[in-house]
Amino acid sequence: MKGNTDPPFAMVNENGNENDGSIAEPLGRRSVFFYGVGHMLNDITSACWFTYLLLFLTDIGLSPRDAAIVMLSGQVADGFATVFSGELIDRFGHFKIWHFGGTVLVAISFSSVFGGCLLCKILGIDSLTMQTIGYSIFAAIFNVGWAATQVSHMSMVNCMTSNSTSRVALASCRNAFTMVANLTLYAIALVVFSLDHAKTAVNIENQYRMIAYSAIFIGCCFVGIFLIGTKEPSLKRQSLCLNYTKISWAHWFKKLLYYQVALVYMLTRLVTNVSQALLAFYVINDLQMNQSSKALVPAIIYISSFFVSVILQEIKWTGWRLKIFFTAGAVLWIFSGAGIFILPSNLHNFMYLLSVTTGVANALMTVTGISMESILVGEDLDGCAFVYGSLSFLDKISCGIALYILESYQDSVTGCHDIRGCQSLTRYGSGLIPAVCAFLGALVTYTIDIHETSVKKTLAEPLLA
């Protein structure tokens, strides 16, 4: 599962073929809207997952290491499920069935994680070991369902239409509702954290249960609109858009650009996802901010990222501009990370300013990083599934391992109010380590040789055209 620090808009690689006249006509606004809302449940639960899961688990009594095991189990399951779901959907089609099945798994497992340890209640055992096992099982189920929903929803685009403008519209609408989902989740969290100042484990569970159930209800309503309003592409259309000759994996392993882009993408995801996963710990334990800051700070980051992402869509991209904008985002993250690392609790209001710079940096790095993926694929569309799948697998496994290592060395959830008096792994994970990853990403980007012809062919059409 992708962390929800992705900017709401990402550049789209449009090489749609107009061979099939039956799907070459542009789609109507209703069809675009119905499709666009289909990922709302994934987006709203993902925002909650990466922002609050580790904090929730430690607040109810799990050790940081056990909480990281739960997160890691989900990331590993997501990585493998993404690859296998893509292969199965490519082979058998039936997108809406996969989407519905994934939605059911997401709704049930998500409510089981934030609603308490269901396995503990069934077995009548409430030990910390059993809680870790129980939460890990449902974390894995959640991510399997999330991957099935994501892959089926994304795969529908090429089978719904071969019209390039309509494909842009579908992606744009989907990304717009990603923004709606994230802001809705943080609005719900802000209300809950402001009104209910929970102290005990039971009250904390009730807090997150309210957030989780509200998110599931809203997400499922939009998924229902998608399932009712979106027509399943006919078997003929599916056969036309899914049957192709695949490029061998060895083709990509022989390309230096593949390894360079993979490193840049992985480091970018480490920057955004690791910092997001530890952010709530940082603002509450290290900066001693109000409970409402757990919702306000990530919301500010996301809004800042959104506005910058919209602006980036209007830029006419060249190879050197991609590299410069990525490097600018990396440099900005280095300064933001340094600020987060040294910020004392008595100056915690400066975190709101750092949230803006962090959001801007996230957008610059993520949008250009995803664009480098598109340049890598170029016109080799038959091999794009492997490229996107392998890089997504690398992203999810690396983030899970990084969080596990960090949390394994976190002996307690007590924060460090002033860097001069103590050291906190939360400060390292929220500021210093992402800054180092940003620096390494900038170094790798410097070595990439991007041909201008590839950029013009791949990124010729902006998303917001």
ZADREN-125376 format. One record per residue (C-alpha): residue in one letter; x, y, z. Coordinates in nm, 4 decimals. Layout:
N
{A,{X,Y,Z}}
...
% end
This chain:
465
{M,{0.0000,0.0000,0.0000}}
{K,{0.1250,0.3374,-0.0847}}
{G,{0.1630,0.5947,0.1844}}
{N,{-0.0747,0.8819,0.1498}}
{T,{0.1954,1.1403,0.1193}}
{D,{0.1673,1.1095,-0.2597}}
{P,{0.0756,1.4430,-0.4111}}
{P,{-0.2834,1.4341,-0.5367}}
{F,{-0.1686,1.4701,-0.8963}}
{A,{0.1002,1.2762,-1.0806}}
{M,{0.2053,1.3025,-1.4401}}
{V,{0.0491,1.0544,-1.6728}}
{N,{0.2103,0.8610,-1.9514}}
{E,{-0.0386,0.8778,-2.2403}}
{N,{0.0318,0.6456,-2.5324}}
{G,{-0.3188,0.5207,-2.5857}}
{N,{-0.3748,0.3426,-2.9156}}
{E,{-0.6791,0.4293,-3.1215}}
{N,{-0.6996,0.0871,-3.2893}}
{D,{-1.0329,-0.0124,-3.1409}}
{G,{-1.2958,0.2279,-3.2668}}
{S,{-1.5562,0.1052,-3.0172}}
{I,{-1.3638,0.2521,-2.7252}}
{A,{-1.2031,0.5482,-2.9019}}
{E,{-1.4899,0.7877,-2.8284}}
{P,{-1.4391,1.0285,-2.5351}}
{L,{-1.6170,0.9416,-2.2113}}
{G,{-1.8932,1.1549,-2.0645}}
{R,{-1.8609,1.3446,-1.7380}}
{R,{-2.0802,1.0975,-1.5516}}
{S,{-1.8584,0.8060,-1.6493}}
{V,{-1.5485,0.9974,-1.5433}}
{F,{-1.7071,1.0907,-1.2085}}
{F,{-1.8285,0.7376,-1.1352}}
{Y,{-1.4828,0.5985,-1.2039}}
{G,{-1.3038,0.8701,-1.0079}}
{V,{-1.4772,0.7939,-0.6778}}
{G,{-1.3903,0.4235,-0.6925}}
{H,{-1.0646,0.4559,-0.4967}}
{M,{-1.2039,0.6639,-0.2095}}
{L,{-1.2096,0.3778,0.0429}}
{N,{-0.8488,0.2879,-0.0334}}
{D,{-0.7373,0.6498,-0.0090}}
{I,{-0.9145,0.7367,0.3147}}
{T,{-0.8055,0.4173,0.4934}}
{S,{-0.4501,0.4534,0.3634}}
{A,{-0.4250,0.8050,0.5093}}
{C,{-0.5348,0.6710,0.8474}}
{W,{-0.3073,0.3672,0.8204}}
{F,{0.0202,0.5457,0.7602}}
{T,{-0.0527,0.8416,0.9861}}
{Y,{-0.1982,0.6722,1.2922}}
{L,{-0.1367,0.2953,1.2958}}
{L,{0.1926,0.2930,1.4875}}
{L,{0.0714,0.5565,1.7328}}
{F,{-0.2544,0.3693,1.7915}}
{L,{-0.0842,0.0373,1.8578}}
{T,{0.1658,0.1831,2.1052}}
{D,{-0.1053,0.3870,2.2774}}
{I,{-0.3052,0.0709,2.3517}}
{G,{-0.0044,-0.1089,2.5026}}
{L,{0.2045,-0.2696,2.2274}}
{S,{0.5776,-0.2040,2.2292}}
{P,{0.7208,0.0022,1.9404}}
{R,{0.8872,-0.3170,1.8102}}
{D,{0.5604,-0.5133,1.8106}}
{A,{0.3794,-0.2231,1.6438}}
{A,{0.6473,-0.2219,1.3734}}
{I,{0.5963,-0.5967,1.3205}}
{V,{0.2295,-0.5274,1.2477}}
{M,{0.3226,-0.2566,0.9978}}
{L,{0.5882,-0.4764,0.8361}}
{S,{0.3464,-0.7695,0.7927}}
{G,{0.1112,-0.5390,0.6065}}
{Q,{0.3833,-0.3950,0.3844}}
{V,{0.5175,-0.7389,0.2893}}
{A,{0.1667,-0.8656,0.2112}}
{D,{0.0979,-0.5550,0.0058}}
{G,{0.4193,-0.5916,-0.1921}}
{F,{0.3473,-0.9502,-0.2961}}
{A,{-0.0266,-0.8929,-0.3421}}
{T,{0.0369,-0.6038,-0.5815}}
{V,{0.2504,-0.8244,-0.8079}}
{F,{0.0170,-1.1256,-0.8018}}
{S,{-0.3014,-0.9183,-0.8336}}
{G,{-0.1612,-0.7533,-1.1459}}
{E,{-0.0776,-1.0869,-1.3048}}
{L,{-0.4164,-1.2413,-1.2219}}
{I,{-0.6171,-0.9393,-1.3343}}
{D,{-0.4177,-0.9204,-1.6569}}
{R,{-0.4973,-1.2866,-1.7190}}
{F,{-0.8638,-1.3097,-1.6157}}
{G,{-1.0049,-0.9562,-1.6231}}
{H,{-1.3378,-0.8938,-1.4425}}
{F,{-1.2207,-0.5722,-1.2824}}
{K,{-1.5315,-0.4962,-1.0776}}
{I,{-1.5310,-0.8399,-0.9154}}
{W,{-1.1715,-0.7898,-0.8037}}
{H,{-1.2556,-0.4383,-0.6897}}
{F,{-1.5557,-0.5535,-0.4874}}
{G,{-1.3629,-0.8406,-0.3303}}
{G,{-1.0794,-0.6079,-0.2322}}
{T,{-1.3257,-0.3574,-0.0896}}
{V,{-1.4826,-0.6228,0.1347}}
{L,{-1.1404,-0.7276,0.2661}}
{V,{-1.0395,-0.3661,0.3280}}
{A,{-1.3576,-0.2766,0.5160}}
{I,{-1.3596,-0.5859,0.7386}}
{S,{-0.9881,-0.5956,0.8181}}
{F,{-0.9518,-0.2199,0.8706}}
{S,{-1.2335,-0.2164,1.1231}}
{S,{-1.0773,-0.5227,1.2895}}
{V,{-0.7407,-0.3482,1.3308}}
{F,{-0.8625,-0.0158,1.4670}}
{G,{-1.1638,-0.1731,1.6370}}
{G,{-0.9584,-0.3938,1.8707}}
{C,{-0.7944,-0.7346,1.8524}}
{L,{-1.0635,-0.9592,1.7023}}
{L,{-0.8474,-1.2737,1.7257}}
{C,{-0.7920,-1.2082,2.0968}}
{K,{-1.1675,-1.1882,2.1535}}
{I,{-1.2325,-1.5084,1.9576}}
{L,{-0.9648,-1.7102,2.1410}}
{G,{-1.0185,-1.5430,2.4778}}
{I,{-0.6464,-1.4634,2.5066}}
{D,{-0.5397,-1.1034,2.5536}}
{S,{-0.1613,-1.1297,2.5844}}
{L,{0.0658,-0.8853,2.4028}}
{T,{0.1954,-1.1693,2.1838}}
{M,{-0.1557,-1.2652,2.0781}}
{Q,{-0.2413,-0.9022,2.0127}}
{T,{0.0648,-0.8676,1.7878}}
{I,{-0.0300,-1.1839,1.5972}}
{G,{-0.3933,-1.0781,1.5671}}
{Y,{-0.3189,-0.7294,1.4450}}
{S,{-0.0530,-0.8607,1.2039}}
{I,{-0.2969,-1.1060,1.0434}}
{F,{-0.5575,-0.8380,0.9798}}
{A,{-0.2893,-0.5914,0.8683}}
{A,{-0.1866,-0.8438,0.6019}}
{I,{-0.5486,-0.9042,0.4981}}
{F,{-0.6084,-0.5293,0.4776}}
{N,{-0.3123,-0.4782,0.2471}}
{V,{-0.4057,-0.7730,0.0242}}
{G,{-0.7520,-0.6230,-0.0213}}
{W,{-0.6048,-0.2779,-0.0721}}
{A,{-0.3740,-0.4063,-0.3477}}
{A,{-0.6566,-0.5914,-0.5270}}
{T,{-0.8738,-0.2793,-0.5236}}
{Q,{-0.5924,-0.0514,-0.6367}}
{V,{-0.4682,-0.2695,-0.9227}}
{S,{-0.8167,-0.3468,-1.0568}}
{H,{-0.9182,0.0194,-1.0432}}
{M,{-0.6049,0.1404,-1.2204}}
{S,{-0.6199,-0.1389,-1.4789}}
{M,{-0.9735,-0.0452,-1.5857}}
{V,{-0.8617,0.2787,-1.7491}}
{N,{-0.7082,0.1259,-2.0608}}
{C,{-1.0095,-0.1021,-2.1107}}
{M,{-1.2697,0.1723,-2.0577}}
{T,{-1.1365,0.3939,-2.3347}}
{S,{-0.8501,0.4288,-2.5793}}
{N,{-0.9116,0.8030,-2.6045}}
{S,{-0.6060,0.9757,-2.4577}}
{T,{-0.8005,1.2794,-2.3372}}
{S,{-1.0495,1.0595,-2.1520}}
{R,{-0.7678,0.8651,-1.9899}}
{V,{-0.6241,1.1921,-1.8645}}
{A,{-0.9672,1.2891,-1.7309}}
{L,{-1.0080,0.9547,-1.5515}}
{A,{-0.6690,0.9857,-1.3831}}
{S,{-0.7341,1.3489,-1.2935}}
{C,{-1.0713,1.2716,-1.1365}}
{R,{-0.9289,0.9811,-0.9393}}
{N,{-0.6473,1.1976,-0.8087}}
{A,{-0.8873,1.4778,-0.7182}}
{F,{-1.0845,1.2384,-0.4999}}
{T,{-0.7584,1.1254,-0.3405}}
{M,{-0.7333,1.4812,-0.2112}}
{V,{-1.0956,1.4693,-0.0930}}
{A,{-1.0314,1.1404,0.0892}}
{N,{-0.7204,1.2633,0.2691}}
{L,{-0.8734,1.5906,0.3815}}
{T,{-1.1899,1.4117,0.4905}}
{L,{-0.9879,1.1734,0.7077}}
{Y,{-0.7928,1.4538,0.8728}}
{A,{-1.1139,1.6535,0.9285}}
{I,{-1.2714,1.3538,1.1033}}
{A,{-0.9564,1.3023,1.3110}}
{L,{-0.9446,1.6714,1.4055}}
{V,{-1.3013,1.6603,1.5359}}
{V,{-1.2465,1.3370,1.7302}}
{F,{-0.9141,1.4407,1.8863}}
{S,{-1.0475,1.7874,1.9752}}
{L,{-1.3670,1.6672,2.1402}}
{D,{-1.2469,1.3449,2.3064}}
{H,{-0.9319,1.3744,2.5188}}
{A,{-0.8768,1.0042,2.5767}}
{K,{-0.6355,0.8889,2.8469}}
{T,{-0.6976,0.5163,2.8967}}
{A,{-0.6386,0.2379,2.6448}}
{V,{-1.0138,0.1738,2.6209}}
{N,{-1.0916,0.5378,2.5453}}
{I,{-0.8083,0.5534,2.2914}}
{E,{-0.9518,0.2476,2.1163}}
{N,{-1.2898,0.4208,2.1068}}
{Q,{-1.1302,0.7290,1.9502}}
{Y,{-0.9720,0.5372,1.6680}}
{R,{-1.2771,0.3152,1.6292}}
{M,{-1.4865,0.6276,1.5601}}
{I,{-1.2331,0.7498,1.3050}}
{A,{-1.2063,0.4076,1.1387}}
{Y,{-1.5802,0.3422,1.1208}}
{S,{-1.6457,0.6915,0.9833}}
{A,{-1.3764,0.6433,0.7192}}
{I,{-1.5128,0.3025,0.6189}}
{F,{-1.8701,0.4324,0.5942}}
{I,{-1.7749,0.7299,0.3764}}
{G,{-1.5407,0.5222,0.1604}}
{C,{-1.7961,0.2452,0.1077}}
{C,{-2.0622,0.4970,0.0030}}
{F,{-1.8360,0.6219,-0.2757}}
{V,{-1.7359,0.2687,-0.3747}}
{G,{-2.1065,0.1879,-0.4044}}
{I,{-2.1456,0.4804,-0.6451}}
{F,{-1.8526,0.3457,-0.8477}}
{L,{-1.9870,-0.0092,-0.8643}}
{I,{-2.3354,0.1049,-0.9621}}
{G,{-2.2349,0.3775,-1.2069}}
{T,{-1.9336,0.2210,-1.3799}}
{K,{-1.9964,-0.0450,-1.6429}}
{E,{-1.7680,-0.3463,-1.6543}}
{P,{-1.5747,-0.3370,-1.9850}}
{S,{-1.7005,-0.6109,-2.2143}}
{L,{-1.5011,-0.9309,-2.2500}}
{K,{-1.4107,-0.8233,-2.6035}}
{R,{-1.2690,-0.4955,-2.4777}}
{Q,{-1.0833,-0.6718,-2.1977}}
{S,{-0.9274,-0.9145,-2.4423}}
{L,{-0.8157,-0.6275,-2.6639}}
{C,{-0.6531,-0.4280,-2.3844}}
{L,{-0.5146,-0.7157,-2.1776}}
{N,{-0.3791,-0.9498,-2.4455}}
{Y,{-0.0347,-0.8400,-2.5434}}
{T,{0.3132,-0.9806,-2.5766}}
{K,{0.5060,-0.9047,-2.2612}}
{I,{0.8614,-0.7777,-2.2627}}
{S,{1.0998,-1.0055,-2.0761}}
{W,{1.2060,-0.8958,-1.7288}}
{A,{1.5665,-0.9339,-1.8421}}
{H,{1.5099,-0.6430,-2.0803}}
{W,{1.4809,-0.4046,-1.7855}}
{F,{1.7618,-0.5571,-1.5810}}
{K,{2.0024,-0.4704,-1.8632}}
{K,{1.9154,-0.1009,-1.8393}}
{L,{2.1185,0.1230,-1.6090}}
{L,{1.8262,0.3663,-1.6042}}
{Y,{1.6072,0.0998,-1.4402}}
{Y,{1.8367,0.0775,-1.1363}}
{Q,{1.8775,0.4539,-1.1158}}
{V,{1.5045,0.5213,-1.1282}}
{A,{1.4371,0.2370,-0.8828}}
{L,{1.6796,0.3932,-0.6335}}
{V,{1.5293,0.7399,-0.6759}}
{Y,{1.1747,0.6064,-0.6376}}
{M,{1.2617,0.3948,-0.3312}}
{L,{1.4443,0.6819,-0.1599}}
{T,{1.1567,0.9189,-0.2355}}
{R,{0.9067,0.6770,-0.0794}}
{L,{1.1296,0.6327,0.2232}}
{V,{1.1347,1.0100,0.2671}}
{T,{0.7587,1.0527,0.2483}}
{N,{0.6303,0.7323,0.4089}}
{V,{0.8727,0.6987,0.7005}}
{S,{0.8310,1.0628,0.7980}}
{Q,{0.4522,1.0328,0.7763}}
{A,{0.4372,0.7132,0.9819}}
{L,{0.6354,0.8711,1.2675}}
{L,{0.4872,1.2201,1.2446}}
{A,{0.2115,1.1697,1.5011}}
{F,{0.4643,1.0329,1.7515}}
{Y,{0.6841,1.3331,1.6945}}
{V,{0.4270,1.6102,1.7402}}
{I,{0.2751,1.4536,2.0530}}
{N,{0.5709,1.2970,2.2340}}
{D,{0.8614,1.5170,2.1269}}
{L,{0.6970,1.8549,2.0703}}
{Q,{0.4228,1.8148,2.3336}}
{M,{0.1623,1.9674,2.0995}}
{N,{-0.2137,1.9411,2.1430}}
{Q,{-0.3917,1.6228,2.0366}}
{S,{-0.5506,1.8109,1.7483}}
{S,{-0.2032,1.8563,1.5964}}
{K,{-0.2112,1.4874,1.5007}}
{A,{-0.4653,1.5916,1.2384}}
{L,{-0.3656,1.9529,1.1662}}
{V,{0.0032,1.8950,1.0884}}
{P,{-0.0467,1.6127,0.8311}}
{A,{-0.3369,1.8065,0.6785}}
{I,{-0.1149,2.1131,0.6261}}
{I,{0.1527,1.8932,0.4687}}
{Y,{-0.1001,1.7415,0.2315}}
{I,{-0.2641,2.0719,0.1333}}
{S,{0.0766,2.2271,0.0612}}
{S,{0.1676,1.9231,-0.1462}}
{F,{-0.1583,1.9457,-0.3363}}
{F,{-0.1181,2.3076,-0.4452}}
{V,{0.2412,2.2563,-0.5565}}
{S,{0.1394,1.9428,-0.7485}}
{V,{-0.1256,2.1377,-0.9391}}
{I,{0.1309,2.4010,-1.0369}}
{L,{0.3785,2.1353,-1.1495}}
{Q,{0.1246,1.9932,-1.3942}}
{E,{0.1377,2.3121,-1.6010}}
{I,{0.5148,2.3018,-1.6527}}
{K,{0.6586,2.2007,-1.9891}}
{W,{0.9027,1.9338,-1.8775}}
{T,{1.2539,1.8745,-2.0024}}
{G,{1.5143,1.6332,-1.8718}}
{W,{1.7147,1.8967,-1.6893}}
{R,{1.3997,2.0498,-1.5391}}
{L,{1.3015,1.7135,-1.3952}}
{K,{1.6415,1.6781,-1.2337}}
{I,{1.6464,2.0370,-1.1058}}
{F,{1.2994,2.0200,-0.9529}}
{F,{1.3731,1.6863,-0.7861}}
{T,{1.6989,1.8235,-0.6486}}
{A,{1.5199,2.1370,-0.5267}}
{G,{1.2691,1.9180,-0.3426}}
{A,{1.5507,1.7131,-0.1919}}
{V,{1.7372,2.0229,-0.0729}}
{L,{1.4171,2.1652,0.0766}}
{W,{1.3586,1.8341,0.2564}}
{I,{1.7131,1.8426,0.3945}}
{F,{1.6471,2.1827,0.5519}}
{S,{1.3006,2.0743,0.6711}}
{G,{1.4410,1.7519,0.8158}}
{A,{1.7142,1.9429,0.9982}}
{G,{1.4507,2.1749,1.1421}}
{I,{1.2363,1.8831,1.2557}}
{F,{1.5381,1.7136,1.4110}}
{I,{1.6495,2.0097,1.6246}}
{L,{1.3157,2.1819,1.6984}}
{P,{1.2635,2.2097,2.0778}}
{S,{0.9195,2.1600,2.2274}}
{N,{0.8965,2.5201,2.3531}}
{L,{0.9043,2.6342,1.9860}}
{H,{0.6580,2.3727,1.8637}}
{N,{0.4463,2.6277,1.6734}}
{F,{0.7252,2.6443,1.4148}}
{M,{0.6180,2.2915,1.3186}}
{Y,{0.3300,2.4430,1.1223}}
{L,{0.5801,2.6331,0.9061}}
{L,{0.7916,2.3194,0.8664}}
{S,{0.4749,2.1365,0.7609}}
{V,{0.4398,2.3730,0.4646}}
{T,{0.8007,2.3280,0.3523}}
{T,{0.7720,1.9511,0.4007}}
{G,{0.4599,1.9373,0.1857}}
{V,{0.6255,2.1405,-0.0894}}
{A,{0.9323,1.9153,-0.0802}}
{N,{0.7161,1.6015,-0.0903}}
{A,{0.5382,1.7276,-0.4008}}
{L,{0.8572,1.8256,-0.5838}}
{M,{1.0225,1.4896,-0.5175}}
{T,{0.7224,1.2642,-0.5719}}
{V,{0.5854,1.4218,-0.8898}}
{T,{0.9261,1.4266,-1.0594}}
{G,{1.0126,1.0808,-0.9245}}
{I,{0.6970,0.9314,-1.0756}}
{S,{0.7709,1.1138,-1.4003}}
{M,{1.1077,0.9401,-1.4152}}
{E,{0.9196,0.6088,-1.4027}}
{S,{0.7212,0.7167,-1.7078}}
{I,{1.0412,0.8081,-1.8906}}
{L,{1.1902,0.4685,-1.8032}}
{V,{0.8891,0.2891,-1.9513}}
{G,{0.8792,0.5243,-2.2507}}
{E,{0.6892,0.3556,-2.5301}}
{D,{0.7527,0.0007,-2.4038}}
{L,{0.3977,-0.0239,-2.2707}}
{D,{0.3995,-0.4027,-2.2810}}
{G,{0.6544,-0.4005,-2.0021}}
{C,{0.5128,-0.1228,-1.7885}}
{A,{0.3363,-0.3668,-1.5534}}
{F,{0.6686,-0.5174,-1.4467}}
{V,{0.8338,-0.1767,-1.4014}}
{Y,{0.5565,-0.0281,-1.1906}}
{G,{0.5022,-0.3529,-1.0027}}
{S,{0.8682,-0.4106,-0.9209}}
{L,{0.9262,-0.0529,-0.8098}}
{S,{0.6108,-0.0614,-0.5994}}
{F,{0.7273,-0.3883,-0.4410}}
{L,{1.0655,-0.2336,-0.3634}}
{D,{0.8986,0.0726,-0.2123}}
{K,{0.6703,-0.1241,0.0181}}
{I,{0.9286,-0.3726,0.1424}}
{S,{1.1929,-0.1055,0.2038}}
{C,{0.9519,0.1176,0.3966}}
{G,{0.8338,-0.1745,0.6101}}
{I,{1.1899,-0.2807,0.6922}}
{A,{1.2993,0.0775,0.7664}}
{L,{1.0129,0.1336,1.0097}}
{Y,{1.0752,-0.2039,1.1745}}
{I,{1.4429,-0.1230,1.2305}}
{L,{1.3650,0.2218,1.3686}}
{E,{1.0937,0.1017,1.6031}}
{S,{1.3040,-0.1957,1.7176}}
{Y,{1.5486,0.0469,1.8781}}
{Q,{1.2761,0.2607,2.0298}}
{D,{1.2664,0.1394,2.3909}}
{S,{0.9696,0.3560,2.4876}}
{V,{0.7264,0.6071,2.3394}}
{T,{0.8578,0.8872,2.5603}}
{G,{0.9708,1.1767,2.3472}}
{C,{1.2750,1.4034,2.3560}}
{H,{1.1698,1.7625,2.4215}}
{D,{1.5100,1.9178,2.3494}}
{I,{1.7799,1.7621,2.1315}}
{R,{2.0494,1.9050,2.3629}}
{G,{1.9330,1.6960,2.6566}}
{C,{1.8508,1.3618,2.4932}}
{Q,{1.8167,1.1742,2.1684}}
{S,{1.4929,1.0349,2.0262}}
{L,{1.4603,0.7829,1.7450}}
{T,{1.1370,0.9584,1.6538}}
{R,{1.3356,1.2716,1.5776}}
{Y,{1.5803,1.0698,1.3703}}
{G,{1.2994,0.8930,1.1830}}
{S,{1.0899,1.2057,1.1254}}
{G,{1.3698,1.4417,1.0297}}
{L,{1.7266,1.3220,0.9974}}
{I,{1.6840,0.9883,0.8165}}
{P,{1.4403,1.1246,0.5540}}
{A,{1.6819,1.4142,0.4987}}
{V,{1.9662,1.1685,0.4361}}
{C,{1.7479,0.9716,0.1937}}
{A,{1.6627,1.2958,0.0127}}
{F,{2.0327,1.3756,-0.0183}}
{L,{2.1080,1.0297,-0.1601}}
{G,{1.8155,1.0639,-0.4021}}
{A,{1.9562,1.3926,-0.5291}}
{L,{2.2979,1.2307,-0.5838}}
{V,{2.1468,0.9450,-0.7859}}
{T,{1.9346,1.1909,-0.9873}}
{Y,{2.2501,1.3820,-1.0799}}
{T,{2.3911,1.0679,-1.2441}}
{I,{2.0804,0.9981,-1.4563}}
{D,{2.1099,1.0727,-1.8260}}
{I,{1.7607,1.1682,-1.9455}}
{H,{1.7237,1.2078,-2.3202}}
{E,{1.5105,1.5058,-2.4183}}
{T,{1.3324,1.3038,-2.6889}}
{S,{1.2102,1.0572,-2.4249}}
{V,{1.0736,1.3392,-2.2109}}
{K,{0.8880,1.5017,-2.4994}}
{K,{0.7244,1.1743,-2.6044}}
{T,{0.6384,1.0590,-2.2539}}
{L,{0.5317,1.3782,-2.0780}}
{A,{0.3867,1.5697,-2.3686}}
{E,{0.0367,1.6062,-2.2218}}
{P,{-0.0155,1.7646,-1.8797}}
{L,{-0.2692,1.6078,-1.6472}}
{L,{-0.4704,1.9242,-1.6049}}
{A,{-0.4930,2.0123,-1.9718}}
% end
